[in-house]
């Protein structure tokens, strides 16, 4: 049996074929959940579901849209927020 920490469902199980043609189970971290809009909660597009070590090697422009509030608000909420800020000043 595998070591105790691997028995939890924190890790997903992947069947891998080894060079000796045996199938073994490998344990990998699960992907984090989808990024959501901070205002309405809708799923953000163009924000990857990747683990921190994968994000580390990714260019910044691949991690979120390059616009104000990119990766924080959805486009509709961003527009509403900008309009609200302009009107308040
Ligand atoms: Zn939103």
PDB file of the backbone (N, CA, C, O) and the ligand in Angstrom, with CONECT records:
HET     ZN  A 101       1
ATOM      1  N   UNK A   1       0.839  -1.203   0.000  1.00  0.00           N
ATOM      2  CA  UNK A   1       0.000   0.000   0.000  1.00  0.00           C
ATOM      3  C   UNK A   1       0.875   1.254   0.000  1.00  0.00           C
ATOM      4  O   UNK A   1       1.987   1.253   0.528  1.00  0.00           O
ATOM      5  N   UNK A   2       0.362   2.297  -0.588  1.00  0.00           N
ATOM      6  CA  UNK A   2       1.141   3.537  -0.684  1.00  0.00           C
ATOM      7  C   UNK A   2       1.189   4.238   0.666  1.00  0.00           C
ATOM      8  O   UNK A   2       0.438   3.906   1.583  1.00  0.00           O
ATOM      9  N   UNK A   3       2.087   5.216   0.770  1.00  0.00           N
ATOM     10  CA  UNK A   3       2.217   5.938   2.033  1.00  0.00           C
ATOM     11  C   UNK A   3       0.944   6.732   2.342  1.00  0.00           C
ATOM     12  O   UNK A   3       0.188   7.100   1.442  1.00  0.00           O
ATOM     13  N   UNK A   4       0.732   6.981   3.614  1.00  0.00           N
ATOM     14  CA  UNK A   4      -0.528   7.524   4.096  1.00  0.00           C
ATOM     15  C   UNK A   4      -1.007   8.777   3.412  1.00  0.00           C
ATOM     16  O   UNK A   4      -2.193   8.899   3.107  1.00  0.00           O
ATOM     17  N   UNK A   5      -0.108   9.718   3.161  1.00  0.00           N
ATOM     18  CA  UNK A   5      -0.540  10.990   2.572  1.00  0.00           C
ATOM     19  C   UNK A   5      -1.138  10.801   1.180  1.00  0.00           C
ATOM     20  O   UNK A   5      -1.964  11.605   0.748  1.00  0.00           O
ATOM     21  N   UNK A   6      -0.728   9.746   0.473  1.00  0.00           N
ATOM     22  CA  UNK A   6      -1.233   9.521  -0.881  1.00  0.00           C
ATOM     23  C   UNK A   6      -2.587   8.814  -0.887  1.00  0.00           C
ATOM     24  O   UNK A   6      -3.225   8.697  -1.933  1.00  0.00           O
ATOM     25  N   UNK A   7      -3.022   8.345   0.275  1.00  0.00           N
ATOM     26  CA  UNK A   7      -4.314   7.661   0.332  1.00  0.00           C
ATOM     27  C   UNK A   7      -5.466   8.659   0.326  1.00  0.00           C
ATOM     28  O   UNK A   7      -6.613   8.278   0.092  1.00  0.00           O
ATOM     29  N   UNK A   8      -5.172   9.937   0.580  1.00  0.00           N
ATOM     30  CA  UNK A   8      -6.239  10.931   0.577  1.00  0.00           C
ATOM     31  C   UNK A   8      -6.575  11.304  -0.864  1.00  0.00           C
ATOM     32  O   UNK A   8      -5.769  11.111  -1.774  1.00  0.00           O
ATOM     33  N   UNK A   9      -7.761  11.834  -1.053  1.00  0.00           N
ATOM     34  CA  UNK A   9      -8.187  12.232  -2.397  1.00  0.00           C
ATOM     35  C   UNK A   9      -7.721  13.640  -2.753  1.00  0.00           C
ATOM     36  O   UNK A   9      -8.187  14.226  -3.731  1.00  0.00           O
ATOM     37  N   UNK A  10      -6.795  14.183  -1.954  1.00  0.00           N
ATOM     38  CA  UNK A  10      -6.172  15.450  -2.317  1.00  0.00           C
ATOM     39  C   UNK A  10      -5.475  15.308  -3.662  1.00  0.00           C
ATOM     40  O   UNK A  10      -5.418  16.246  -4.457  1.00  0.00           O
ATOM     41  N   UNK A  11      -4.949  14.119  -3.895  1.00  0.00           N
ATOM     42  CA  UNK A  11      -4.213  13.860  -5.135  1.00  0.00           C
ATOM     43  C   UNK A  11      -5.102  13.100  -6.091  1.00  0.00           C
ATOM     44  O   UNK A  11      -5.913  12.269  -5.684  1.00  0.00           O
ATOM     45  N   UNK A  12      -4.939  13.398  -7.381  1.00  0.00           N
ATOM     46  CA  UNK A  12      -5.671  12.599  -8.360  1.00  0.00           C
ATOM     47  C   UNK A  12      -4.780  11.455  -8.792  1.00  0.00           C
ATOM     48  O   UNK A  12      -3.554  11.549  -8.730  1.00  0.00           O
ATOM     49  N   UNK A  13      -5.400  10.379  -9.230  1.00  0.00           N
ATOM     50  CA  UNK A  13      -4.664   9.169  -9.589  1.00  0.00           C
ATOM     51  C   UNK A  13      -4.591   9.045 -11.096  1.00  0.00           C
ATOM     52  O   UNK A  13      -5.606   9.106 -11.790  1.00  0.00           O
ATOM     53  N   UNK A  14      -3.395   8.872 -11.585  1.00  0.00           N
ATOM     54  CA  UNK A  14      -3.187   8.761 -13.028  1.00  0.00           C
ATOM     55  C   UNK A  14      -2.507   7.432 -13.297  1.00  0.00           C
ATOM     56  O   UNK A  14      -1.492   7.107 -12.681  1.00  0.00           O
ATOM     57  N   UNK A  15      -3.071   6.666 -14.222  1.00  0.00           N
ATOM     58  CA  UNK A  15      -2.443   5.399 -14.605  1.00  0.00           C
ATOM     59  C   UNK A  15      -1.382   5.682 -15.652  1.00  0.00           C
ATOM     60  O   UNK A  15      -1.666   6.267 -16.698  1.00  0.00           O
ATOM     61  N   UNK A  16      -0.157   5.263 -15.362  1.00  0.00           N
ATOM     62  CA  UNK A  16       0.972   5.526 -16.249  1.00  0.00           C
ATOM     63  C   UNK A  16       1.567   4.202 -16.676  1.00  0.00           C
ATOM     64  O   UNK A  16       1.793   3.317 -15.851  1.00  0.00           O
ATOM     65  N   UNK A  17       1.820   4.069 -17.971  1.00  0.00           N
ATOM     66  CA  UNK A  17       2.459   2.853 -18.485  1.00  0.00           C
ATOM     67  C   UNK A  17       3.961   3.033 -18.383  1.00  0.00           C
ATOM     68  O   UNK A  17       4.512   3.986 -18.932  1.00  0.00           O
ATOM     69  N   UNK A  18       4.625   2.129 -17.688  1.00  0.00           N
ATOM     70  CA  UNK A  18       6.068   2.232 -17.491  1.00  0.00           C
ATOM     71  C   UNK A  18       6.799   1.605 -18.688  1.00  0.00           C
ATOM     72  O   UNK A  18       6.182   0.906 -19.492  1.00  0.00           O
ATOM     73  N   UNK A  19       8.100   1.853 -18.805  1.00  0.00           N
ATOM     74  CA  UNK A  19       8.856   1.244 -19.905  1.00  0.00           C
ATOM     75  C   UNK A  19       8.795  -0.284 -19.890  1.00  0.00           C
ATOM     76  O   UNK A  19       8.921  -0.922 -20.935  1.00  0.00           O
ATOM     77  N   UNK A  20       8.606  -0.859 -18.728  1.00  0.00           N
ATOM     78  CA  UNK A  20       8.485  -2.315 -18.648  1.00  0.00           C
ATOM     79  C   UNK A  20       7.082  -2.818 -18.948  1.00  0.00           C
ATOM     80  O   UNK A  20       6.765  -3.974 -18.667  1.00  0.00           O
ATOM     81  N   UNK A  21       6.233  -1.956 -19.518  1.00  0.00           N
ATOM     82  CA  UNK A  21       4.874  -2.281 -19.951  1.00  0.00           C
ATOM     83  C   UNK A  21       3.924  -2.593 -18.791  1.00  0.00           C
ATOM     84  O   UNK A  21       2.853  -3.163 -18.999  1.00  0.00           O
ATOM     85  N   UNK A  22       4.324  -2.214 -17.556  1.00  0.00           N
ATOM     86  CA  UNK A  22       3.420  -2.342 -16.428  1.00  0.00           C
ATOM     87  C   UNK A  22       2.628  -1.053 -16.295  1.00  0.00           C
ATOM     88  O   UNK A  22       3.121   0.013 -16.665  1.00  0.00           O
ATOM     89  N   UNK A  23       1.428  -1.130 -15.782  1.00  0.00           N
ATOM     90  CA  UNK A  23       0.636   0.069 -15.520  1.00  0.00           C
ATOM     91  C   UNK A  23       0.705   0.351 -14.031  1.00  0.00           C
ATOM     92  O   UNK A  23       0.301  -0.483 -13.220  1.00  0.00           O
ATOM     93  N   UNK A  24       1.215   1.523 -13.664  1.00  0.00           N
ATOM     94  CA  UNK A  24       1.294   1.898 -12.256  1.00  0.00           C
ATOM     95  C   UNK A  24       0.473   3.151 -12.035  1.00  0.00           C
ATOM     96  O   UNK A  24       0.163   3.888 -12.972  1.00  0.00           O
ATOM     97  N   UNK A  25       0.126   3.380 -10.777  1.00  0.00           N
ATOM     98  CA  UNK A  25      -0.663   4.565 -10.428  1.00  0.00           C
ATOM     99  C   UNK A  25       0.286   5.647  -9.960  1.00  0.00           C
ATOM    100  O   UNK A  25       1.092   5.433  -9.054  1.00  0.00           O
ATOM    101  N   UNK A  26       0.187   6.810 -10.582  1.00  0.00           N
ATOM    102  CA  UNK A  26       0.950   7.974 -10.141  1.00  0.00           C
ATOM    103  C   UNK A  26      -0.009   8.971  -9.512  1.00  0.00           C
ATOM    104  O   UNK A  26      -1.180   9.036  -9.885  1.00  0.00           O
ATOM    105  N   UNK A  27       0.487   9.744  -8.560  1.00  0.00           N
ATOM    106  CA  UNK A  27      -0.350  10.684  -7.814  1.00  0.00           C
ATOM    107  C   UNK A  27       0.070  12.103  -8.168  1.00  0.00           C
ATOM    108  O   UNK A  27       1.241  12.461  -8.039  1.00  0.00           O
ATOM    109  N   UNK A  28      -0.877  12.901  -8.608  1.00  0.00           N
ATOM    110  CA  UNK A  28      -0.580  14.297  -8.946  1.00  0.00           C
ATOM    111  C   UNK A  28      -1.559  15.207  -8.229  1.00  0.00           C
ATOM    112  O   UNK A  28      -2.679  14.812  -7.902  1.00  0.00           O
ATOM    113  N   UNK A  29      -1.111  16.441  -7.990  1.00  0.00           N
ATOM    114  CA  UNK A  29      -1.977  17.461  -7.374  1.00  0.00           C
ATOM    115  C   UNK A  29      -3.131  17.776  -8.294  1.00  0.00           C
ATOM    116  O   UNK A  29      -2.981  17.770  -9.516  1.00  0.00           O
ATOM    117  N   UNK A  30      -4.295  18.054  -7.707  1.00  0.00           N
ATOM    118  CA  UNK A  30      -5.443  18.480  -8.513  1.00  0.00           C
ATOM    119  C   UNK A  30      -5.271  19.921  -8.941  1.00  0.00           C
ATOM    120  O   UNK A  30      -4.587  20.709  -8.288  1.00  0.00           O
ATOM    121  N   UNK A  31      -5.915  20.250 -10.064  1.00  0.00           N
ATOM    122  CA  UNK A  31      -5.868  21.634 -10.541  1.00  0.00           C
ATOM    123  C   UNK A  31      -6.701  22.518  -9.623  1.00  0.00           C
ATOM    124  O   UNK A  31      -7.717  22.058  -9.101  1.00  0.00           O
ATOM    125  N   UNK A  32      -6.309  23.763  -9.411  1.00  0.00           N
ATOM    126  CA  UNK A  32      -7.164  24.666  -8.635  1.00  0.00           C
ATOM    127  C   UNK A  32      -8.438  24.995  -9.408  1.00  0.00           C
ATOM    128  O   UNK A  32      -8.518  24.770 -10.616  1.00  0.00           O
ATOM    129  N   UNK A  33      -9.415  25.521  -8.713  1.00  0.00           N
ATOM    130  CA  UNK A  33     -10.697  25.827  -9.345  1.00  0.00           C
ATOM    131  C   UNK A  33     -10.579  27.014 -10.292  1.00  0.00           C
ATOM    132  O   UNK A  33      -9.568  27.716 -10.307  1.00  0.00           O
ATOM    133  N   UNK A  34     -11.617  27.223 -11.071  1.00  0.00           N
ATOM    134  CA  UNK A  34     -11.635  28.337 -12.016  1.00  0.00           C
ATOM    135  C   UNK A  34     -11.576  29.662 -11.265  1.00  0.00           C
ATOM    136  O   UNK A  34     -12.106  29.779 -10.160  1.00  0.00           O
ATOM    137  N   UNK A  35     -10.927  30.661 -11.869  1.00  0.00           N
ATOM    138  CA  UNK A  35     -10.924  32.013 -11.303  1.00  0.00           C
ATOM    139  C   UNK A  35     -12.300  32.629 -11.542  1.00  0.00           C
ATOM    140  O   UNK A  35     -12.903  32.437 -12.598  1.00  0.00           O
ATOM    141  N   UNK A  36     -12.783  33.363 -10.559  1.00  0.00           N
ATOM    142  CA  UNK A  36     -14.115  33.961 -10.667  1.00  0.00           C
ATOM    143  C   UNK A  36     -14.028  35.479 -10.563  1.00  0.00           C
ATOM    144  O   UNK A  36     -13.093  36.028  -9.981  1.00  0.00           O
ATOM    145  N   UNK A  37     -15.028  36.145 -11.143  1.00  0.00           N
ATOM    146  CA  UNK A  37     -15.128  37.600 -11.052  1.00  0.00           C
ATOM    147  C   UNK A  37     -15.366  37.989  -9.591  1.00  0.00           C
ATOM    148  O   UNK A  37     -16.180  37.376  -8.899  1.00  0.00           O
ATOM    149  N   UNK A  38     -14.643  39.019  -9.133  1.00  0.00           N
ATOM    150  CA  UNK A  38     -14.772  39.441  -7.745  1.00  0.00           C
ATOM    151  C   UNK A  38     -16.100  40.105  -7.449  1.00  0.00           C
ATOM    152  O   UNK A  38     -16.444  40.286  -6.281  1.00  0.00           O
ATOM    153  N   UNK A  39     -16.849  40.470  -8.461  1.00  0.00           N
ATOM    154  CA  UNK A  39     -18.109  41.174  -8.264  1.00  0.00           C
ATOM    155  C   UNK A  39     -19.313  40.256  -8.472  1.00  0.00           C
ATOM    156  O   UNK A  39     -20.156  40.134  -7.582  1.00  0.00           O
ATOM    157  N   UNK A  40     -19.403  39.607  -9.641  1.00  0.00           N
ATOM    158  CA  UNK A  40     -20.592  38.813  -9.950  1.00  0.00           C
ATOM    159  C   UNK A  40     -20.353  37.312  -9.843  1.00  0.00           C
ATOM    160  O   UNK A  40     -21.312  36.541  -9.860  1.00  0.00           O
ATOM    161  N   UNK A  41     -19.093  36.876  -9.734  1.00  0.00           N
ATOM    162  CA  UNK A  41     -18.815  35.461  -9.520  1.00  0.00           C
ATOM    163  C   UNK A  41     -18.775  34.606 -10.775  1.00  0.00           C
ATOM    164  O   UNK A  41     -18.652  33.385 -10.681  1.00  0.00           O
ATOM    165  N   UNK A  42     -18.875  35.213 -11.939  1.00  0.00           N
ATOM    166  CA  UNK A  42     -18.830  34.447 -13.185  1.00  0.00           C
ATOM    167  C   UNK A  42     -17.394  33.967 -13.419  1.00  0.00           C
ATOM    168  O   UNK A  42     -16.440  34.591 -12.955  1.00  0.00           O
ATOM    169  N   UNK A  43     -17.250  32.860 -14.139  1.00  0.00           N
ATOM    170  CA  UNK A  43     -15.916  32.345 -14.436  1.00  0.00           C
ATOM    171  C   UNK A  43     -15.147  33.311 -15.320  1.00  0.00           C
ATOM    172  O   UNK A  43     -15.677  33.810 -16.312  1.00  0.00           O
ATOM    173  N   UNK A  44     -13.891  33.575 -14.958  1.00  0.00           N
ATOM    174  CA  UNK A  44     -13.078  34.489 -15.761  1.00  0.00           C
ATOM    175  C   UNK A  44     -12.456  33.731 -16.923  1.00  0.00           C
ATOM    176  O   UNK A  44     -11.932  32.629 -16.759  1.00  0.00           O
ATOM    177  N   UNK A  45     -12.524  34.333 -18.085  1.00  0.00           N
ATOM    178  CA  UNK A  45     -11.901  33.742 -19.267  1.00  0.00           C
ATOM    179  C   UNK A  45     -10.443  34.164 -19.319  1.00  0.00           C
ATOM    180  O   UNK A  45     -10.059  35.192 -18.762  1.00  0.00           O
ATOM    181  N   UNK A  46      -9.641  33.364 -19.991  1.00  0.00           N
ATOM    182  CA  UNK A  46      -8.220  33.656 -20.210  1.00  0.00           C
ATOM    183  C   UNK A  46      -7.409  33.664 -18.927  1.00  0.00           C
ATOM    184  O   UNK A  46      -6.300  34.198 -18.898  1.00  0.00           O
ATOM    185  N   UNK A  47      -7.958  33.068 -17.848  1.00  0.00           N
ATOM    186  CA  UNK A  47      -7.179  32.883 -16.622  1.00  0.00           C
ATOM    187  C   UNK A  47      -6.984  31.384 -16.465  1.00  0.00           C
ATOM    188  O   UNK A  47      -7.959  30.662 -16.255  1.00  0.00           O
ATOM    189  N   UNK A  48      -5.745  30.892 -16.563  1.00  0.00           N
ATOM    190  CA  UNK A  48      -5.540  29.445 -16.591  1.00  0.00           C
ATOM    191  C   UNK A  48      -5.780  28.781 -15.242  1.00  0.00           C
ATOM    192  O   UNK A  48      -5.560  29.381 -14.190  1.00  0.00           O
ATOM    193  N   UNK A  49      -6.238  27.522 -15.292  1.00  0.00           N
ATOM    194  CA  UNK A  49      -6.330  26.674 -14.104  1.00  0.00           C
ATOM    195  C   UNK A  49      -5.018  25.924 -14.021  1.00  0.00           C
ATOM    196  O   UNK A  49      -4.882  24.827 -14.562  1.00  0.00           O
ATOM    197  N   UNK A  50      -4.066  26.513 -13.351  1.00  0.00           N
ATOM    198  CA  UNK A  50      -2.754  25.871 -13.308  1.00  0.00           C
ATOM    199  C   UNK A  50      -2.195  25.936 -11.906  1.00  0.00           C
ATOM    200  O   UNK A  50      -2.552  26.809 -11.114  1.00  0.00           O
ATOM    201  N   UNK A  51      -1.314  25.001 -11.611  1.00  0.00           N
ATOM    202  CA  UNK A  51      -0.663  24.956 -10.302  1.00  0.00           C
ATOM    203  C   UNK A  51       0.410  26.035 -10.225  1.00  0.00           C
ATOM    204  O   UNK A  51       0.916  26.478 -11.257  1.00  0.00           O
ATOM    205  N   UNK A  52       0.764  26.466  -9.009  1.00  0.00           N
ATOM    206  CA  UNK A  52       1.737  27.554  -8.864  1.00  0.00           C
ATOM    207  C   UNK A  52       3.043  27.317  -9.621  1.00  0.00           C
ATOM    208  O   UNK A  52       3.608  28.256 -10.182  1.00  0.00           O
ATOM    209  N   UNK A  53       3.527  26.077  -9.643  1.00  0.00           N
ATOM    210  CA  UNK A  53       4.797  25.832 -10.335  1.00  0.00           C
ATOM    211  C   UNK A  53       4.642  25.948 -11.837  1.00  0.00           C
ATOM    212  O   UNK A  53       5.613  26.230 -12.538  1.00  0.00           O
ATOM    213  N   UNK A  54       3.427  25.734 -12.349  1.00  0.00           N
ATOM    214  CA  UNK A  54       3.180  25.918 -13.777  1.00  0.00           C
ATOM    215  C   UNK A  54       3.052  27.410 -14.099  1.00  0.00           C
ATOM    216  O   UNK A  54       3.527  27.874 -15.135  1.00  0.00           O
ATOM    217  N   UNK A  55       2.403  28.152 -13.192  1.00  0.00           N
ATOM    218  CA  UNK A  55       2.227  29.595 -13.403  1.00  0.00           C
ATOM    219  C   UNK A  55       3.571  30.316 -13.381  1.00  0.00           C
ATOM    220  O   UNK A  55       3.759  31.324 -14.062  1.00  0.00           O
ATOM    221  N   UNK A  56       4.508  29.781 -12.584  1.00  0.00           N
ATOM    222  CA  UNK A  56       5.805  30.419 -12.429  1.00  0.00           C
ATOM    223  C   UNK A  56       6.537  30.530 -13.771  1.00  0.00           C
ATOM    224  O   UNK A  56       7.236  31.511 -14.024  1.00  0.00           O
ATOM    225  N   UNK A  57       6.372  29.532 -14.612  1.00  0.00           N
ATOM    226  CA  UNK A  57       7.095  29.512 -15.891  1.00  0.00           C
ATOM    227  C   UNK A  57       6.277  30.095 -17.031  1.00  0.00           C
ATOM    228  O   UNK A  57       6.677  30.005 -18.191  1.00  0.00           O
ATOM    229  N   UNK A  58       5.138  30.689 -16.712  1.00  0.00           N
ATOM    230  CA  UNK A  58       4.241  31.217 -17.735  1.00  0.00           C
ATOM    231  C   UNK A  58       4.453  32.727 -17.848  1.00  0.00           C
ATOM    232  O   UNK A  58       4.649  33.386 -16.827  1.00  0.00           O
ATOM    233  N   UNK A  59       4.422  33.291 -19.048  1.00  0.00           N
ATOM    234  CA  UNK A  59       4.528  34.743 -19.123  1.00  0.00           C
ATOM    235  C   UNK A  59       3.339  35.415 -18.450  1.00  0.00           C
ATOM    236  O   UNK A  59       2.242  34.858 -18.403  1.00  0.00           O
ATOM    237  N   UNK A  60       3.566  36.620 -17.928  1.00  0.00           N
ATOM    238  CA  UNK A  60       2.520  37.341 -17.193  1.00  0.00           C
ATOM    239  C   UNK A  60       1.287  37.549 -18.063  1.00  0.00           C
ATOM    240  O   UNK A  60       0.158  37.483 -17.579  1.00  0.00           O
ATOM    241  N   UNK A  61       1.515  37.803 -19.368  1.00  0.00           N
ATOM    242  CA  UNK A  61       0.395  38.083 -20.270  1.00  0.00           C
ATOM    243  C   UNK A  61      -0.459  36.839 -20.521  1.00  0.00           C
ATOM    244  O   UNK A  61      -1.574  36.956 -21.029  1.00  0.00           O
ATOM    245  N   UNK A  62       0.047  35.641 -20.174  1.00  0.00           N
ATOM    246  CA  UNK A  62      -0.740  34.420 -20.364  1.00  0.00           C
ATOM    247  C   UNK A  62      -1.570  34.088 -19.134  1.00  0.00           C
ATOM    248  O   UNK A  62      -2.368  33.151 -19.160  1.00  0.00           O
ATOM    249  N   UNK A  63      -1.390  34.847 -18.052  1.00  0.00           N
ATOM    250  CA  UNK A  63      -2.063  34.515 -16.795  1.00  0.00           C
ATOM    251  C   UNK A  63      -3.346  35.278 -16.576  1.00  0.00           C
ATOM    252  O   UNK A  63      -4.189  34.842 -15.793  1.00  0.00           O
ATOM    253  N   UNK A  64      -3.522  36.408 -17.245  1.00  0.00           N
ATOM    254  CA  UNK A  64      -4.746  37.200 -17.106  1.00  0.00           C
ATOM    255  C   UNK A  64      -4.839  38.167 -18.270  1.00  0.00           C
ATOM    256  O   UNK A  64      -3.820  38.474 -18.888  1.00  0.00           O
ATOM    257  N   UNK A  65      -6.048  38.665 -18.592  1.00  0.00           N
ATOM    258  CA  UNK A  65      -6.181  39.634 -19.671  1.00  0.00           C
ATOM    259  C   UNK A  65      -5.445  40.923 -19.319  1.00  0.00           C
ATOM    260  O   UNK A  65      -5.427  41.342 -18.162  1.00  0.00           O
ATOM    261  N   UNK A  66      -4.847  41.538 -20.318  1.00  0.00           N
ATOM    262  CA  UNK A  66      -4.084  42.768 -20.060  1.00  0.00           C
ATOM    263  C   UNK A  66      -4.989  43.981 -20.237  1.00  0.00           C
ATOM    264  O   UNK A  66      -4.955  44.648 -21.271  1.00  0.00           O
ATOM    265  N   UNK A  67      -5.781  44.253 -19.241  1.00  0.00           N
ATOM    266  CA  UNK A  67      -6.651  45.431 -19.222  1.00  0.00           C
ATOM    267  C   UNK A  67      -6.860  45.788 -17.756  1.00  0.00           C
ATOM    268  O   UNK A  67      -6.513  44.995 -16.881  1.00  0.00           O
ATOM    269  N   UNK A  68      -7.421  46.967 -17.465  1.00  0.00           N
ATOM    270  CA  UNK A  68      -7.673  47.300 -16.062  1.00  0.00           C
ATOM    271  C   UNK A  68      -8.550  46.222 -15.419  1.00  0.00           C
ATOM    272  O   UNK A  68      -9.510  45.765 -16.040  1.00  0.00           O
ATOM    273  N   UNK A  69      -8.243  45.814 -14.204  1.00  0.00           N
ATOM    274  CA  UNK A  69      -8.953  44.785 -13.442  1.00  0.00           C
ATOM    275  C   UNK A  69      -8.889  43.406 -14.105  1.00  0.00           C
ATOM    276  O   UNK A  69      -9.688  42.526 -13.787  1.00  0.00           O
ATOM    277  N   UNK A  70      -7.929  43.217 -15.036  1.00  0.00           N
ATOM    278  CA  UNK A  70      -7.768  41.912 -15.684  1.00  0.00           C
ATOM    279  C   UNK A  70      -7.440  40.840 -14.661  1.00  0.00           C
ATOM    280  O   UNK A  70      -6.537  41.026 -13.846  1.00  0.00           O
ATOM    281  N   UNK A  71      -8.146  39.733 -14.686  1.00  0.00           N
ATOM    282  CA  UNK A  71      -7.933  38.651 -13.726  1.00  0.00           C
ATOM    283  C   UNK A  71      -8.646  38.872 -12.408  1.00  0.00           C
ATOM    284  O   UNK A  71      -8.554  38.032 -11.514  1.00  0.00           O
ATOM    285  N   UNK A  72      -9.356  39.985 -12.264  1.00  0.00           N
ATOM    286  CA  UNK A  72     -10.079  40.282 -11.019  1.00  0.00           C
ATOM    287  C   UNK A  72     -11.574  40.405 -11.307  1.00  0.00           C
ATOM    288  O   UNK A  72     -12.397  39.761 -10.657  1.00  0.00           O
ATOM    289  N   UNK A  73     -11.917  41.248 -12.298  1.00  0.00           N
ATOM    290  CA  UNK A  73     -13.318  41.452 -12.670  1.00  0.00           C
ATOM    291  C   UNK A  73     -13.557  40.941 -14.082  1.00  0.00           C
ATOM    292  O   UNK A  73     -12.641  40.929 -14.904  1.00  0.00           O
ATOM    293  N   UNK A  74     -14.792  40.515 -14.367  1.00  0.00           N
ATOM    294  CA  UNK A  74     -15.159  40.164 -15.733  1.00  0.00           C
ATOM    295  C   UNK A  74     -15.302  41.455 -16.538  1.00  0.00           C
ATOM    296  O   UNK A  74     -15.336  42.546 -15.968  1.00  0.00           O
ATOM    297  N   UNK A  75     -15.386  41.327 -17.862  1.00  0.00           N
ATOM    298  CA  UNK A  75     -15.356  42.536 -18.698  1.00  0.00           C
ATOM    299  C   UNK A  75     -16.554  43.443 -18.429  1.00  0.00           C
ATOM    300  O   UNK A  75     -16.410  44.666 -18.432  1.00  0.00           O
ATOM    301  N   UNK A  76     -17.727  42.869 -18.198  1.00  0.00           N
ATOM    302  CA  UNK A  76     -18.934  43.663 -17.950  1.00  0.00           C
ATOM    303  C   UNK A  76     -18.801  44.444 -16.638  1.00  0.00           C
ATOM    304  O   UNK A  76     -19.122  45.631 -16.580  1.00  0.00           O
ATOM    305  N   UNK A  77     -18.320  43.761 -15.577  1.00  0.00           N
ATOM    306  CA  UNK A  77     -18.154  44.432 -14.275  1.00  0.00           C
ATOM    307  C   UNK A  77     -17.054  45.486 -14.359  1.00  0.00           C
ATOM    308  O   UNK A  77     -17.145  46.531 -13.715  1.00  0.00           O
ATOM    309  N   UNK A  78     -15.998  45.211 -15.164  1.00  0.00           N
ATOM    310  CA  UNK A  78     -14.923  46.192 -15.335  1.00  0.00           C
ATOM    311  C   UNK A  78     -15.480  47.471 -15.945  1.00  0.00           C
ATOM    312  O   UNK A  78     -15.164  48.571 -15.491  1.00  0.00           O
ATOM    313  N   UNK A  79     -16.314  47.323 -16.979  1.00  0.00           N
ATOM    314  CA  UNK A  79     -16.898  48.498 -17.637  1.00  0.00           C
ATOM    315  C   UNK A  79     -17.757  49.275 -16.646  1.00  0.00           C
ATOM    316  O   UNK A  79     -17.656  50.499 -16.554  1.00  0.00           O
ATOM    317  N   UNK A  80     -18.592  48.571 -15.915  1.00  0.00           N
ATOM    318  CA  UNK A  80     -19.476  49.216 -14.937  1.00  0.00           C
ATOM    319  C   UNK A  80     -18.664  49.941 -13.875  1.00  0.00           C
ATOM    320  O   UNK A  80     -19.026  51.043 -13.463  1.00  0.00           O
ATOM    321  N   UNK A  81     -17.567  49.331 -13.428  1.00  0.00           N
ATOM    322  CA  UNK A  81     -16.725  49.912 -12.385  1.00  0.00           C
ATOM    323  C   UNK A  81     -16.058  51.195 -12.888  1.00  0.00           C
ATOM    324  O   UNK A  81     -16.000  52.192 -12.168  1.00  0.00           O
ATOM    325  N   UNK A  82     -15.557  51.166 -14.123  1.00  0.00           N
ATOM    326  CA  UNK A  82     -14.889  52.347 -14.679  1.00  0.00           C
ATOM    327  C   UNK A  82     -15.897  53.495 -14.824  1.00  0.00           C
ATOM    328  O   UNK A  82     -15.597  54.640 -14.486  1.00  0.00           O
ATOM    329  N   UNK A  83     -17.088  53.175 -15.329  1.00  0.00           N
ATOM    330  CA  UNK A  83     -18.134  54.197 -15.490  1.00  0.00           C
ATOM    331  C   UNK A  83     -18.506  54.774 -14.140  1.00  0.00           C
ATOM    332  O   UNK A  83     -18.661  55.988 -14.009  1.00  0.00           O
ATOM    333  N   UNK A  84     -18.652  53.921 -13.129  1.00  0.00           N
ATOM    334  CA  UNK A  84     -19.024  54.378 -11.782  1.00  0.00           C
ATOM    335  C   UNK A  84     -17.967  55.296 -11.218  1.00  0.00           C
ATOM    336  O   UNK A  84     -18.295  56.313 -10.606  1.00  0.00           O
ATOM    337  N   UNK A  85     -16.672  54.953 -11.415  1.00  0.00           N
ATOM    338  CA  UNK A  85     -15.582  55.783 -10.875  1.00  0.00           C
ATOM    339  C   UNK A  85     -15.526  57.135 -11.563  1.00  0.00           C
ATOM    340  O   UNK A  85     -15.276  58.152 -10.917  1.00  0.00           O
ATOM    341  N   UNK A  86     -15.759  57.152 -12.884  1.00  0.00           N
ATOM    342  CA  UNK A  86     -15.715  58.426 -13.612  1.00  0.00           C
ATOM    343  C   UNK A  86     -16.860  59.331 -13.153  1.00  0.00           C
ATOM    344  O   UNK A  86     -16.683  60.539 -12.996  1.00  0.00           O
ATOM    345  N   UNK A  87     -18.027  58.736 -12.942  1.00  0.00           N
ATOM    346  CA  UNK A  87     -19.187  59.534 -12.554  1.00  0.00           C
ATOM    347  C   UNK A  87     -19.074  60.063 -11.133  1.00  0.00           C
ATOM    348  O   UNK A  87     -19.635  61.113 -10.818  1.00  0.00           O
ATOM    349  N   UNK A  88     -18.359  59.351 -10.271  1.00  0.00           N
ATOM    350  CA  UNK A  88     -18.233  59.780  -8.877  1.00  0.00           C
ATOM    351  C   UNK A  88     -17.299  60.969  -8.735  1.00  0.00           C
ATOM    352  O   UNK A  88     -17.449  61.769  -7.811  1.00  0.00           O
ATOM    353  N   UNK A  89     -16.316  61.097  -9.658  1.00  0.00           N
ATOM    354  CA  UNK A  89     -15.320  62.186  -9.526  1.00  0.00           C
ATOM    355  C   UNK A  89     -15.861  63.534  -9.996  1.00  0.00           C
ATOM    356  O   UNK A  89     -15.148  64.536  -9.947  1.00  0.00           O
TER     357      UNK A  89
HETATM  358 ZN    ZN A 101     -18.478  40.238 -13.060  1.00  0.00          ZN
END
